[in-house]
């Protein structure tokens, strides 16, 4: 299983906290000070990852169907959410 490093979305640096945090432990950005409980950080990062993966799938489908006369891809605008926490996902490689 691959471990991902929890990061501050604004500063793009790893969060600080206990080495093996419990859900109620606090994680914080050492630069800007944004912080929350580990369980809340993980929940937000999970939503961030889902959004990033959905964006990637949409891009792949759009690119795969570009120029196809028998297919017409209609993209619905997705609300852009601002995240406080993220993980660095390499969805292209």
PDB file of N, CA, C and O in Angstrom, chain B, residues numbered from 101:
ATOM      1  N   UNK B 101       0.850  -1.182   0.000  1.00  0.00           N
ATOM      2  CA  UNK B 101       0.000   0.000   0.000  1.00  0.00           C
ATOM      3  C   UNK B 101       0.892   1.241   0.000  1.00  0.00           C
ATOM      4  O   UNK B 101       1.871   1.308   0.743  1.00  0.00           O
ATOM      5  N   UNK B 102       0.555   2.200  -0.818  1.00  0.00           N
ATOM      6  CA  UNK B 102       1.312   3.437  -0.917  1.00  0.00           C
ATOM      7  C   UNK B 102       0.828   4.424   0.137  1.00  0.00           C
ATOM      8  O   UNK B 102      -0.373   4.621   0.321  1.00  0.00           O
ATOM      9  N   UNK B 103       1.782   5.038   0.821  1.00  0.00           N
ATOM     10  CA  UNK B 103       1.434   6.060   1.808  1.00  0.00           C
ATOM     11  C   UNK B 103       1.578   7.428   1.154  1.00  0.00           C
ATOM     12  O   UNK B 103       2.560   7.701   0.462  1.00  0.00           O
ATOM     13  N   UNK B 104       0.597   8.272   1.380  1.00  0.00           N
ATOM     14  CA  UNK B 104       0.636   9.624   0.840  1.00  0.00           C
ATOM     15  C   UNK B 104       0.860  10.593   1.982  1.00  0.00           C
ATOM     16  O   UNK B 104       0.418  10.352   3.106  1.00  0.00           O
ATOM     17  N   UNK B 105       1.540  11.678   1.699  1.00  0.00           N
ATOM     18  CA  UNK B 105       1.813  12.686   2.702  1.00  0.00           C
ATOM     19  C   UNK B 105       0.725  13.746   2.676  1.00  0.00           C
ATOM     20  O   UNK B 105       0.450  14.344   1.636  1.00  0.00           O
ATOM     21  N   UNK B 106       0.106  13.973   3.834  1.00  0.00           N
ATOM     22  CA  UNK B 106      -0.919  15.005   3.948  1.00  0.00           C
ATOM     23  C   UNK B 106      -0.244  16.365   3.879  1.00  0.00           C
ATOM     24  O   UNK B 106       0.763  16.601   4.546  1.00  0.00           O
ATOM     25  N   UNK B 107      -0.806  17.267   3.063  1.00  0.00           N
ATOM     26  CA  UNK B 107      -0.192  18.569   2.845  1.00  0.00           C
ATOM     27  C   UNK B 107      -1.197  19.694   3.021  1.00  0.00           C
ATOM     28  O   UNK B 107      -2.408  19.498   2.918  1.00  0.00           O
ATOM     29  N   UNK B 108      -0.661  20.879   3.291  1.00  0.00           N
ATOM     30  CA  UNK B 108      -1.461  22.099   3.274  1.00  0.00           C
ATOM     31  C   UNK B 108      -1.697  22.447   1.799  1.00  0.00           C
ATOM     32  O   UNK B 108      -0.743  22.513   1.023  1.00  0.00           O
ATOM     33  N   UNK B 109      -2.937  22.666   1.413  1.00  0.00           N
ATOM     34  CA  UNK B 109      -3.244  22.950   0.014  1.00  0.00           C
ATOM     35  C   UNK B 109      -2.722  24.318  -0.422  1.00  0.00           C
ATOM     36  O   UNK B 109      -2.361  24.500  -1.584  1.00  0.00           O
ATOM     37  N   UNK B 110      -2.680  25.276   0.497  1.00  0.00           N
ATOM     38  CA  UNK B 110      -2.206  26.615   0.153  1.00  0.00           C
ATOM     39  C   UNK B 110      -0.684  26.669   0.045  1.00  0.00           C
ATOM     40  O   UNK B 110      -0.146  27.285  -0.875  1.00  0.00           O
ATOM     41  N   UNK B 111       0.004  26.029   0.978  1.00  0.00           N
ATOM     42  CA  UNK B 111       1.470  26.113   1.046  1.00  0.00           C
ATOM     43  C   UNK B 111       2.181  24.969   0.338  1.00  0.00           C
ATOM     44  O   UNK B 111       3.371  25.070   0.037  1.00  0.00           O
ATOM     45  N   UNK B 112       1.458  23.876   0.066  1.00  0.00           N
ATOM     46  CA  UNK B 112       2.021  22.689  -0.597  1.00  0.00           C
ATOM     47  C   UNK B 112       3.185  22.087   0.188  1.00  0.00           C
ATOM     48  O   UNK B 112       4.157  21.612  -0.398  1.00  0.00           O
ATOM     49  N   UNK B 113       3.081  22.112   1.516  1.00  0.00           N
ATOM     50  CA  UNK B 113       4.105  21.510   2.370  1.00  0.00           C
ATOM     51  C   UNK B 113       3.429  20.525   3.329  1.00  0.00           C
ATOM     52  O   UNK B 113       2.239  20.659   3.617  1.00  0.00           O
ATOM     53  N   UNK B 114       4.186  19.533   3.826  1.00  0.00           N
ATOM     54  CA  UNK B 114       3.607  18.534   4.723  1.00  0.00           C
ATOM     55  C   UNK B 114       3.080  19.152   6.016  1.00  0.00           C
ATOM     56  O   UNK B 114       3.613  20.134   6.532  1.00  0.00           O
ATOM     57  N   UNK B 115       2.015  18.537   6.514  1.00  0.00           N
ATOM     58  CA  UNK B 115       1.450  18.958   7.796  1.00  0.00           C
ATOM     59  C   UNK B 115       2.291  18.398   8.933  1.00  0.00           C
ATOM     60  O   UNK B 115       2.950  17.369   8.782  1.00  0.00           O
ATOM     61  N   UNK B 116       2.264  19.076  10.060  1.00  0.00           N
ATOM     62  CA  UNK B 116       2.959  18.609  11.254  1.00  0.00           C
ATOM     63  C   UNK B 116       1.949  18.049  12.234  1.00  0.00           C
ATOM     64  O   UNK B 116       0.818  18.524  12.336  1.00  0.00           O
ATOM     65  N   UNK B 117       2.389  17.026  12.953  1.00  0.00           N
ATOM     66  CA  UNK B 117       1.555  16.403  13.971  1.00  0.00           C
ATOM     67  C   UNK B 117       2.254  15.154  14.473  1.00  0.00           C
ATOM     68  O   UNK B 117       3.410  14.907  14.130  1.00  0.00           O
ATOM     69  N   UNK B 118       1.565  14.367  15.277  1.00  0.00           N
ATOM     70  CA  UNK B 118       2.163  13.134  15.789  1.00  0.00           C
ATOM     71  C   UNK B 118       2.529  12.174  14.653  1.00  0.00           C
ATOM     72  O   UNK B 118       1.919  12.203  13.584  1.00  0.00           O
ATOM     73  N   UNK B 119       3.537  11.320  14.898  1.00  0.00           N
ATOM     74  CA  UNK B 119       3.969  10.352  13.887  1.00  0.00           C
ATOM     75  C   UNK B 119       2.865   9.367  13.513  1.00  0.00           C
ATOM     76  O   UNK B 119       2.723   9.006  12.345  1.00  0.00           O
ATOM     77  N   UNK B 120       2.099   8.941  14.482  1.00  0.00           N
ATOM     78  CA  UNK B 120       1.000   8.002  14.248  1.00  0.00           C
ATOM     79  C   UNK B 120      -0.262   8.601  14.865  1.00  0.00           C
ATOM     80  O   UNK B 120      -0.697   8.173  15.934  1.00  0.00           O
ATOM     81  N   UNK B 121      -0.859   9.606  14.181  1.00  0.00           N
ATOM     82  CA  UNK B 121      -1.944  10.363  14.801  1.00  0.00           C
ATOM     83  C   UNK B 121      -3.226   9.558  15.002  1.00  0.00           C
ATOM     84  O   UNK B 121      -3.582   8.705  14.190  1.00  0.00           O
ATOM     85  N   UNK B 122      -3.889   9.846  16.080  1.00  0.00           N
ATOM     86  CA  UNK B 122      -5.216   9.325  16.367  1.00  0.00           C
ATOM     87  C   UNK B 122      -6.224  10.284  15.720  1.00  0.00           C
ATOM     88  O   UNK B 122      -5.864  11.415  15.394  1.00  0.00           O
ATOM     89  N   UNK B 123      -7.480   9.854  15.526  1.00  0.00           N
ATOM     90  CA  UNK B 123      -8.468  10.727  14.881  1.00  0.00           C
ATOM     91  C   UNK B 123      -8.649  12.085  15.565  1.00  0.00           C
ATOM     92  O   UNK B 123      -8.941  13.073  14.891  1.00  0.00           O
ATOM     93  N   UNK B 124      -8.486  12.153  16.861  1.00  0.00           N
ATOM     94  CA  UNK B 124      -8.706  13.416  17.574  1.00  0.00           C
ATOM     95  C   UNK B 124      -7.452  14.295  17.660  1.00  0.00           C
ATOM     96  O   UNK B 124      -7.533  15.429  18.130  1.00  0.00           O
ATOM     97  N   UNK B 125      -6.293  13.788  17.213  1.00  0.00           N
ATOM     98  CA  UNK B 125      -5.069  14.592  17.216  1.00  0.00           C
ATOM     99  C   UNK B 125      -5.160  15.700  16.171  1.00  0.00           C
ATOM    100  O   UNK B 125      -5.854  15.557  15.164  1.00  0.00           O
ATOM    101  N   UNK B 126      -4.464  16.789  16.413  1.00  0.00           N
ATOM    102  CA  UNK B 126      -4.485  17.948  15.510  1.00  0.00           C
ATOM    103  C   UNK B 126      -3.270  17.919  14.593  1.00  0.00           C
ATOM    104  O   UNK B 126      -2.142  17.700  15.037  1.00  0.00           O
ATOM    105  N   UNK B 127      -3.522  18.144  13.306  1.00  0.00           N
ATOM    106  CA  UNK B 127      -2.470  18.321  12.310  1.00  0.00           C
ATOM    107  C   UNK B 127      -2.503  19.775  11.873  1.00  0.00           C
ATOM    108  O   UNK B 127      -3.574  20.370  11.747  1.00  0.00           O
ATOM    109  N   UNK B 128      -1.311  20.352  11.641  1.00  0.00           N
ATOM    110  CA  UNK B 128      -1.276  21.772  11.260  1.00  0.00           C
ATOM    111  C   UNK B 128      -0.157  22.033  10.259  1.00  0.00           C
ATOM    112  O   UNK B 128       0.831  21.303  10.176  1.00  0.00           O
ATOM    113  N   UNK B 129      -0.360  23.107   9.507  1.00  0.00           N
ATOM    114  CA  UNK B 129       0.655  23.572   8.572  1.00  0.00           C
ATOM    115  C   UNK B 129       1.643  24.435   9.343  1.00  0.00           C
ATOM    116  O   UNK B 129       1.237  25.383  10.015  1.00  0.00           O
ATOM    117  N   UNK B 130       2.936  24.123   9.256  1.00  0.00           N
ATOM    118  CA  UNK B 130       3.923  24.915   9.980  1.00  0.00           C
ATOM    119  C   UNK B 130       4.112  26.329   9.418  1.00  0.00           C
ATOM    120  O   UNK B 130       4.638  27.202  10.109  1.00  0.00           O
ATOM    121  N   UNK B 131       3.689  26.559   8.177  1.00  0.00           N
ATOM    122  CA  UNK B 131       3.870  27.871   7.567  1.00  0.00           C
ATOM    123  C   UNK B 131       2.681  28.800   7.830  1.00  0.00           C
ATOM    124  O   UNK B 131       2.860  29.897   8.359  1.00  0.00           O
ATOM    125  N   UNK B 132       1.471  28.368   7.465  1.00  0.00           N
ATOM    126  CA  UNK B 132       0.316  29.275   7.569  1.00  0.00           C
ATOM    127  C   UNK B 132      -0.544  29.022   8.805  1.00  0.00           C
ATOM    128  O   UNK B 132      -1.364  29.864   9.171  1.00  0.00           O
ATOM    129  N   UNK B 133      -0.366  27.876   9.447  1.00  0.00           N
ATOM    130  CA  UNK B 133      -1.074  27.612  10.691  1.00  0.00           C
ATOM    131  C   UNK B 133      -2.451  26.975  10.552  1.00  0.00           C
ATOM    132  O   UNK B 133      -3.113  26.735  11.562  1.00  0.00           O
ATOM    133  N   UNK B 134      -2.907  26.692   9.320  1.00  0.00           N
ATOM    134  CA  UNK B 134      -4.205  26.035   9.181  1.00  0.00           C
ATOM    135  C   UNK B 134      -4.116  24.676   9.866  1.00  0.00           C
ATOM    136  O   UNK B 134      -3.127  23.958   9.725  1.00  0.00           O
ATOM    137  N   UNK B 135      -5.173  24.335  10.614  1.00  0.00           N
ATOM    138  CA  UNK B 135      -5.132  23.095  11.372  1.00  0.00           C
ATOM    139  C   UNK B 135      -6.526  22.505  11.522  1.00  0.00           C
ATOM    140  O   UNK B 135      -7.534  23.198  11.382  1.00  0.00           O
ATOM    141  N   UNK B 136      -6.558  21.216  11.808  1.00  0.00           N
ATOM    142  CA  UNK B 136      -7.813  20.526  12.099  1.00  0.00           C
ATOM    143  C   UNK B 136      -7.467  19.169  12.682  1.00  0.00           C
ATOM    144  O   UNK B 136      -6.311  18.745  12.690  1.00  0.00           O
ATOM    145  N   UNK B 137      -8.502  18.504  13.170  1.00  0.00           N
ATOM    146  CA  UNK B 137      -8.328  17.155  13.697  1.00  0.00           C
ATOM    147  C   UNK B 137      -7.987  16.209  12.553  1.00  0.00           C
ATOM    148  O   UNK B 137      -8.393  16.426  11.412  1.00  0.00           O
ATOM    149  N   UNK B 138      -7.246  15.168  12.869  1.00  0.00           N
ATOM    150  CA  UNK B 138      -6.828  14.199  11.860  1.00  0.00           C
ATOM    151  C   UNK B 138      -8.012  13.622  11.106  1.00  0.00           C
ATOM    152  O   UNK B 138      -7.949  13.488   9.884  1.00  0.00           O
ATOM    153  N   UNK B 139      -9.090  13.277  11.800  1.00  0.00           N
ATOM    154  CA  UNK B 139     -10.240  12.690  11.107  1.00  0.00           C
ATOM    155  C   UNK B 139     -10.853  13.663  10.106  1.00  0.00           C
ATOM    156  O   UNK B 139     -11.299  13.242   9.038  1.00  0.00           O
ATOM    157  N   UNK B 140     -10.883  14.946  10.427  1.00  0.00           N
ATOM    158  CA  UNK B 140     -11.406  15.945   9.494  1.00  0.00           C
ATOM    159  C   UNK B 140     -10.458  16.168   8.314  1.00  0.00           C
ATOM    160  O   UNK B 140     -10.902  16.346   7.179  1.00  0.00           O
ATOM    161  N   UNK B 141      -9.154  16.157   8.587  1.00  0.00           N
ATOM    162  CA  UNK B 141      -8.155  16.322   7.522  1.00  0.00           C
ATOM    163  C   UNK B 141      -8.272  15.162   6.532  1.00  0.00           C
ATOM    164  O   UNK B 141      -8.289  15.373   5.319  1.00  0.00           O
ATOM    165  N   UNK B 142      -8.353  13.952   7.049  1.00  0.00           N
ATOM    166  CA  UNK B 142      -8.444  12.771   6.186  1.00  0.00           C
ATOM    167  C   UNK B 142      -9.728  12.804   5.353  1.00  0.00           C
ATOM    168  O   UNK B 142      -9.704  12.467   4.170  1.00  0.00           O
ATOM    169  N   UNK B 143     -10.833  13.202   5.954  1.00  0.00           N
ATOM    170  CA  UNK B 143     -12.096  13.290   5.212  1.00  0.00           C
ATOM    171  C   UNK B 143     -11.995  14.311   4.080  1.00  0.00           C
ATOM    172  O   UNK B 143     -12.483  14.064   2.977  1.00  0.00           O
ATOM    173  N   UNK B 144     -11.365  15.457   4.346  1.00  0.00           N
ATOM    174  CA  UNK B 144     -11.223  16.481   3.311  1.00  0.00           C
ATOM    175  C   UNK B 144     -10.279  16.020   2.204  1.00  0.00           C
ATOM    176  O   UNK B 144     -10.537  16.270   1.026  1.00  0.00           O
ATOM    177  N   UNK B 145      -9.198  15.353   2.570  1.00  0.00           N
ATOM    178  CA  UNK B 145      -8.249  14.850   1.584  1.00  0.00           C
ATOM    179  C   UNK B 145      -8.912  13.781   0.717  1.00  0.00           C
ATOM    180  O   UNK B 145      -8.641  13.700  -0.481  1.00  0.00           O
ATOM    181  N   UNK B 146      -9.765  12.974   1.306  1.00  0.00           N
ATOM    182  CA  UNK B 146     -10.498  11.962   0.546  1.00  0.00           C
ATOM    183  C   UNK B 146     -11.370  12.636  -0.529  1.00  0.00           C
ATOM    184  O   UNK B 146     -11.410  12.181  -1.672  1.00  0.00           O
ATOM    185  N   UNK B 147     -12.063  13.717  -0.159  1.00  0.00           N
ATOM    186  CA  UNK B 147     -12.882  14.453  -1.130  1.00  0.00           C
ATOM    187  C   UNK B 147     -12.008  15.111  -2.195  1.00  0.00           C
ATOM    188  O   UNK B 147     -12.372  15.139  -3.370  1.00  0.00           O
ATOM    189  N   UNK B 148     -10.866  15.634  -1.787  1.00  0.00           N
ATOM    190  CA  UNK B 148      -9.920  16.230  -2.736  1.00  0.00           C
ATOM    191  C   UNK B 148      -9.487  15.185  -3.773  1.00  0.00           C
ATOM    192  O   UNK B 148      -9.474  15.461  -4.973  1.00  0.00           O
ATOM    193  N   UNK B 149      -9.138  13.993  -3.303  1.00  0.00           N
ATOM    194  CA  UNK B 149      -8.681  12.937  -4.201  1.00  0.00           C
ATOM    195  C   UNK B 149      -9.801  12.514  -5.150  1.00  0.00           C
ATOM    196  O   UNK B 149      -9.554  12.293  -6.336  1.00  0.00           O
ATOM    197  N   UNK B 150     -11.025  12.398  -4.641  1.00  0.00           N
ATOM    198  CA  UNK B 150     -12.161  12.038  -5.502  1.00  0.00           C
ATOM    199  C   UNK B 150     -12.354  13.080  -6.604  1.00  0.00           C
ATOM    200  O   UNK B 150     -12.569  12.727  -7.764  1.00  0.00           O
ATOM    201  N   UNK B 151     -12.277  14.356  -6.244  1.00  0.00           N
ATOM    202  CA  UNK B 151     -12.441  15.422  -7.237  1.00  0.00           C
ATOM    203  C   UNK B 151     -11.339  15.382  -8.290  1.00  0.00           C
ATOM    204  O   UNK B 151     -11.612  15.511  -9.483  1.00  0.00           O
ATOM    205  N   UNK B 152     -10.103  15.206  -7.855  1.00  0.00           N
ATOM    206  CA  UNK B 152      -8.983  15.148  -8.797  1.00  0.00           C
ATOM    207  C   UNK B 152      -9.118  13.968  -9.751  1.00  0.00           C
ATOM    208  O   UNK B 152      -8.861  14.099 -10.948  1.00  0.00           O
ATOM    209  N   UNK B 153      -9.523  12.815  -9.219  1.00  0.00           N
ATOM    210  CA  UNK B 153      -9.685  11.631 -10.067  1.00  0.00           C
ATOM    211  C   UNK B 153     -10.840  11.817 -11.051  1.00  0.00           C
ATOM    212  O   UNK B 153     -10.738  11.408 -12.208  1.00  0.00           O
ATOM    213  N   UNK B 154     -11.930  12.426 -10.604  1.00  0.00           N
ATOM    214  CA  UNK B 154     -13.064  12.681 -11.498  1.00  0.00           C
ATOM    215  C   UNK B 154     -12.656  13.638 -12.618  1.00  0.00           C
ATOM    216  O   UNK B 154     -13.045  13.444 -13.769  1.00  0.00           O
ATOM    217  N   UNK B 155     -11.877  14.664 -12.288  1.00  0.00           N
ATOM    218  CA  UNK B 155     -11.393  15.596 -13.304  1.00  0.00           C
ATOM    219  C   UNK B 155     -10.524  14.866 -14.330  1.00  0.00           C
ATOM    220  O   UNK B 155     -10.620  15.123 -15.530  1.00  0.00           O
ATOM    221  N   UNK B 156      -9.684  13.963 -13.852  1.00  0.00           N
ATOM    222  CA  UNK B 156      -8.786  13.221 -14.748  1.00  0.00           C
ATOM    223  C   UNK B 156      -9.575  12.310 -15.681  1.00  0.00           C
ATOM    224  O   UNK B 156      -9.279  12.236 -16.874  1.00  0.00           O
ATOM    225  N   UNK B 157     -10.584  11.611 -15.141  1.00  0.00           N
ATOM    226  CA  UNK B 157     -11.420  10.738 -15.968  1.00  0.00           C
ATOM    227  C   UNK B 157     -12.157  11.563 -17.020  1.00  0.00           C
ATOM    228  O   UNK B 157     -12.242  11.155 -18.178  1.00  0.00           O
ATOM    229  N   UNK B 158     -12.685  12.709 -16.629  1.00  0.00           N
ATOM    230  CA  UNK B 158     -13.374  13.584 -17.583  1.00  0.00           C
ATOM    231  C   UNK B 158     -12.431  14.008 -18.716  1.00  0.00           C
ATOM    232  O   UNK B 158     -12.818  14.008 -19.885  1.00  0.00           O
ATOM    233  N   UNK B 159     -11.223  14.359 -18.367  1.00  0.00           N
ATOM    234  CA  UNK B 159     -10.234  14.764 -19.367  1.00  0.00           C
ATOM    235  C   UNK B 159      -9.917  13.609 -20.303  1.00  0.00           C
ATOM    236  O   UNK B 159      -9.837  13.799 -21.517  1.00  0.00           O
ATOM    237  N   UNK B 160      -9.737  12.419 -19.753  1.00  0.00           N
ATOM    238  CA  UNK B 160      -9.431  11.250 -20.574  1.00  0.00           C
ATOM    239  C   UNK B 160     -10.575  10.945 -21.543  1.00  0.00           C
ATOM    240  O   UNK B 160     -10.335  10.649 -22.714  1.00  0.00           O
ATOM    241  N   UNK B 161     -11.813  11.016 -21.060  1.00  0.00           N
ATOM    242  CA  UNK B 161     -12.963  10.764 -21.926  1.00  0.00           C
ATOM    243  C   UNK B 161     -13.088  11.820 -23.013  1.00  0.00           C
ATOM    244  O   UNK B 161     -13.355  11.497 -24.170  1.00  0.00           O
ATOM    245  N   UNK B 162     -12.897  13.078 -22.644  1.00  0.00           N
ATOM    246  CA  UNK B 162     -12.971  14.160 -23.627  1.00  0.00           C
ATOM    247  C   UNK B 162     -11.897  13.977 -24.703  1.00  0.00           C
ATOM    248  O   UNK B 162     -12.170  14.124 -25.895  1.00  0.00           O
ATOM    249  N   UNK B 163     -10.678  13.657 -24.271  1.00  0.00           N
ATOM    250  CA  UNK B 163      -9.587  13.476 -25.227  1.00  0.00           C
ATOM    251  C   UNK B 163      -9.809  12.258 -26.121  1.00  0.00           C
ATOM    252  O   UNK B 163      -9.487  12.291 -27.309  1.00  0.00           O
ATOM    253  N   UNK B 164     -10.358  11.186 -25.554  1.00  0.00           N
ATOM    254  CA  UNK B 164     -10.578   9.958 -26.316  1.00  0.00           C
ATOM    255  C   UNK B 164     -11.676  10.122 -27.365  1.00  0.00           C
ATOM    256  O   UNK B 164     -11.666   9.442 -28.391  1.00  0.00           O
ATOM    257  N   UNK B 165     -12.610  11.014 -27.107  1.00  0.00           N
ATOM    258  CA  UNK B 165     -13.734  11.174 -28.039  1.00  0.00           C
ATOM    259  C   UNK B 165     -13.590  12.391 -28.939  1.00  0.00           C
ATOM    260  O   UNK B 165     -14.448  12.637 -29.787  1.00  0.00           O
ATOM    261  N   UNK B 166     -12.531  13.143 -28.771  1.00  0.00           N
ATOM    262  CA  UNK B 166     -12.319  14.333 -29.607  1.00  0.00           C
ATOM    263  C   UNK B 166     -12.219  13.921 -31.075  1.00  0.00           C
ATOM    264  O   UNK B 166     -11.443  13.035 -31.433  1.00  0.00           O
ATOM    265  N   UNK B 167     -12.998  14.564 -31.897  1.00  0.00           N
ATOM    266  CA  UNK B 167     -12.972  14.295 -33.320  1.00  0.00           C
ATOM    267  C   UNK B 167     -13.845  13.134 -33.762  1.00  0.00           C
ATOM    268  O   UNK B 167     -13.909  12.838 -34.955  1.00  0.00           O
ATOM    269  N   UNK B 168     -14.515  12.473 -32.840  1.00  0.00           N
ATOM    270  CA  UNK B 168     -15.400  11.361 -33.196  1.00  0.00           C
ATOM    271  C   UNK B 168     -16.771  11.913 -33.574  1.00  0.00           C
ATOM    272  O   UNK B 168     -17.432  12.549 -32.754  1.00  0.00           O
ATOM    273  N   UNK B 169     -17.192  11.678 -34.787  1.00  0.00           N
ATOM    274  CA  UNK B 169     -18.455  12.234 -35.263  1.00  0.00           C
ATOM    275  C   UNK B 169     -19.664  11.587 -34.611  1.00  0.00           C
ATOM    276  O   UNK B 169     -20.711  12.221 -34.485  1.00  0.00           O
ATOM    277  N   UNK B 170     -19.537  10.343 -34.197  1.00  0.00           N
ATOM    278  CA  UNK B 170     -20.677   9.628 -33.630  1.00  0.00           C
ATOM    279  C   UNK B 170     -20.815   9.822 -32.123  1.00  0.00           C
ATOM    280  O   UNK B 170     -21.773   9.331 -31.526  1.00  0.00           O
ATOM    281  N   UNK B 171     -19.881  10.526 -31.504  1.00  0.00           N
ATOM    282  CA  UNK B 171     -19.945  10.797 -30.066  1.00  0.00           C
ATOM    283  C   UNK B 171     -19.915  12.286 -29.801  1.00  0.00           C
ATOM    284  O   UNK B 171     -19.162  13.028 -30.432  1.00  0.00           O
ATOM    285  N   UNK B 172     -20.721  12.706 -28.885  1.00  0.00           N
ATOM    286  CA  UNK B 172     -20.739  14.109 -28.486  1.00  0.00           C
ATOM    287  C   UNK B 172     -20.675  14.154 -26.956  1.00  0.00           C
ATOM    288  O   UNK B 172     -21.641  13.790 -26.284  1.00  0.00           O
ATOM    289  N   UNK B 173     -19.564  14.591 -26.417  1.00  0.00           N
ATOM    290  CA  UNK B 173     -19.384  14.658 -24.973  1.00  0.00           C
ATOM    291  C   UNK B 173     -19.853  16.024 -24.488  1.00  0.00           C
ATOM    292  O   UNK B 173     -19.385  17.062 -24.954  1.00  0.00           O
ATOM    293  N   UNK B 174     -20.775  15.999 -23.557  1.00  0.00           N
ATOM    294  CA  UNK B 174     -21.279  17.231 -22.957  1.00  0.00           C
ATOM    295  C   UNK B 174     -20.776  17.277 -21.522  1.00  0.00           C
ATOM    296  O   UNK B 174     -21.100  16.410 -20.711  1.00  0.00           O
ATOM    297  N   UNK B 175     -19.995  18.278 -21.223  1.00  0.00           N
ATOM    298  CA  UNK B 175     -19.453  18.412 -19.869  1.00  0.00           C
ATOM    299  C   UNK B 175     -20.334  19.345 -19.053  1.00  0.00           C
ATOM    300  O   UNK B 175     -20.652  20.460 -19.468  1.00  0.00           O
ATOM    301  N   UNK B 176     -20.713  18.859 -17.893  1.00  0.00           N
ATOM    302  CA  UNK B 176     -21.445  19.705 -16.955  1.00  0.00           C
ATOM    303  C   UNK B 176     -20.435  20.386 -16.045  1.00  0.00           C
ATOM    304  O   UNK B 176     -19.505  19.743 -15.557  1.00  0.00           O
ATOM    305  N   UNK B 177     -20.609  21.673 -15.815  1.00  0.00           N
ATOM    306  CA  UNK B 177     -19.658  22.350 -14.932  1.00  0.00           C
ATOM    307  C   UNK B 177     -19.707  21.753 -13.533  1.00  0.00           C
ATOM    308  O   UNK B 177     -20.776  21.518 -12.970  1.00  0.00           O
ATOM    309  N   UNK B 178     -18.523  21.515 -12.991  1.00  0.00           N
ATOM    310  CA  UNK B 178     -18.412  21.006 -11.626  1.00  0.00           C
ATOM    311  C   UNK B 178     -18.095  22.177 -10.714  1.00  0.00           C
ATOM    312  O   UNK B 178     -17.266  23.022 -11.055  1.00  0.00           O
ATOM    313  N   UNK B 179     -18.743  22.239  -9.560  1.00  0.00           N
ATOM    314  CA  UNK B 179     -18.411  23.313  -8.632  1.00  0.00           C
ATOM    315  C   UNK B 179     -16.956  23.182  -8.177  1.00  0.00           C
ATOM    316  O   UNK B 179     -16.493  22.091  -7.844  1.00  0.00           O
ATOM    317  N   UNK B 180     -16.263  24.281  -8.168  1.00  0.00           N
ATOM    318  CA  UNK B 180     -14.866  24.290  -7.752  1.00  0.00           C
ATOM    319  C   UNK B 180     -14.791  24.506  -6.241  1.00  0.00           C
ATOM    320  O   UNK B 180     -15.096  25.590  -5.743  1.00  0.00           O
ATOM    321  N   UNK B 181     -14.393  23.492  -5.540  1.00  0.00           N
ATOM    322  CA  UNK B 181     -14.276  23.567  -4.087  1.00  0.00           C
ATOM    323  C   UNK B 181     -12.857  23.993  -3.715  1.00  0.00           C
ATOM    324  O   UNK B 181     -11.893  23.592  -4.366  1.00  0.00           O
ATOM    325  N   UNK B 182     -12.737  24.790  -2.688  1.00  0.00           N
ATOM    326  CA  UNK B 182     -11.434  25.192  -2.181  1.00  0.00           C
ATOM    327  C   UNK B 182     -11.090  24.267  -1.018  1.00  0.00           C
ATOM    328  O   UNK B 182     -11.838  24.162  -0.046  1.00  0.00           O
ATOM    329  N   UNK B 183      -9.961  23.610  -1.135  1.00  0.00           N
ATOM    330  CA  UNK B 183      -9.525  22.666  -0.107  1.00  0.00           C
ATOM    331  C   UNK B 183      -8.439  23.278   0.758  1.00  0.00           C
ATOM    332  O   UNK B 183      -7.595  24.032   0.273  1.00  0.00           O
ATOM    333  N   UNK B 184      -8.466  22.950   2.038  1.00  0.00           N
ATOM    334  CA  UNK B 184      -7.404  23.380   2.951  1.00  0.00           C
ATOM    335  C   UNK B 184      -6.275  22.361   2.997  1.00  0.00           C
ATOM    336  O   UNK B 184      -5.125  22.701   3.274  1.00  0.00           O
ATOM    337  N   UNK B 185      -6.623  21.095   2.719  1.00  0.00           N
ATOM    338  CA  UNK B 185      -5.650  20.002   2.809  1.00  0.00           C
ATOM    339  C   UNK B 185      -5.702  19.167   1.531  1.00  0.00           C
ATOM    340  O   UNK B 185      -6.737  19.083   0.870  1.00  0.00           O
ATOM    341  N   UNK B 186      -4.563  18.550   1.193  1.00  0.00           N
ATOM    342  CA  UNK B 186      -4.469  17.779  -0.041  1.00  0.00           C
ATOM    343  C   UNK B 186      -3.402  16.717   0.099  1.00  0.00           C
ATOM    344  O   UNK B 186      -2.698  16.645   1.106  1.00  0.00           O
ATOM    345  N   UNK B 187      -3.294  15.884  -0.940  1.00  0.00           N
ATOM    346  CA  UNK B 187      -2.156  14.999  -1.119  1.00  0.00           C
ATOM    347  C   UNK B 187      -1.649  15.234  -2.534  1.00  0.00           C
ATOM    348  O   UNK B 187      -2.406  15.653  -3.410  1.00  0.00           O
ATOM    349  N   UNK B 188      -0.379  14.965  -2.754  1.00  0.00           N
ATOM    350  CA  UNK B 188       0.203  15.165  -4.067  1.00  0.00           C
ATOM    351  C   UNK B 188      -0.076  13.921  -4.909  1.00  0.00           C
ATOM    352  O   UNK B 188       0.569  12.887  -4.732  1.00  0.00           O
ATOM    353  N   UNK B 189      -1.031  14.024  -5.818  1.00  0.00           N
ATOM    354  CA  UNK B 189      -1.407  12.901  -6.676  1.00  0.00           C
ATOM    355  C   UNK B 189      -0.780  13.050  -8.039  1.00  0.00           C
ATOM    356  O   UNK B 189      -0.876  14.111  -8.656  1.00  0.00           O
ATOM    357  N   UNK B 190      -0.140  12.005  -8.517  1.00  0.00           N
ATOM    358  CA  UNK B 190       0.384  11.986  -9.885  1.00  0.00           C
ATOM    359  C   UNK B 190      -0.557  11.124 -10.704  1.00  0.00           C
ATOM    360  O   UNK B 190      -0.363   9.912 -10.799  1.00  0.00           O
ATOM    361  N   UNK B 191      -1.569  11.732 -11.293  1.00  0.00           N
ATOM    362  CA  UNK B 191      -2.581  10.992 -12.034  1.00  0.00           C
ATOM    363  C   UNK B 191      -2.213  10.822 -13.506  1.00  0.00           C
ATOM    364  O   UNK B 191      -2.935  10.166 -14.257  1.00  0.00           O
ATOM    365  N   UNK B 192      -1.104  11.406 -13.914  1.00  0.00           N
ATOM    366  CA  UNK B 192      -0.695  11.320 -15.315  1.00  0.00           C
ATOM    367  C   UNK B 192       0.323  10.218 -15.547  1.00  0.00           C
ATOM    368  O   UNK B 192       0.562   9.824 -16.688  1.00  0.00           O
ATOM    369  N   UNK B 193       0.922   9.720 -14.481  1.00  0.00           N
ATOM    370  CA  UNK B 193       1.991   8.757 -14.704  1.00  0.00           C
ATOM    371  C   UNK B 193       1.742   7.510 -14.027  1.00  0.00           C
ATOM    372  O   UNK B 193       2.552   6.587 -14.115  1.00  0.00           O
TER     373      UNK B 193
END
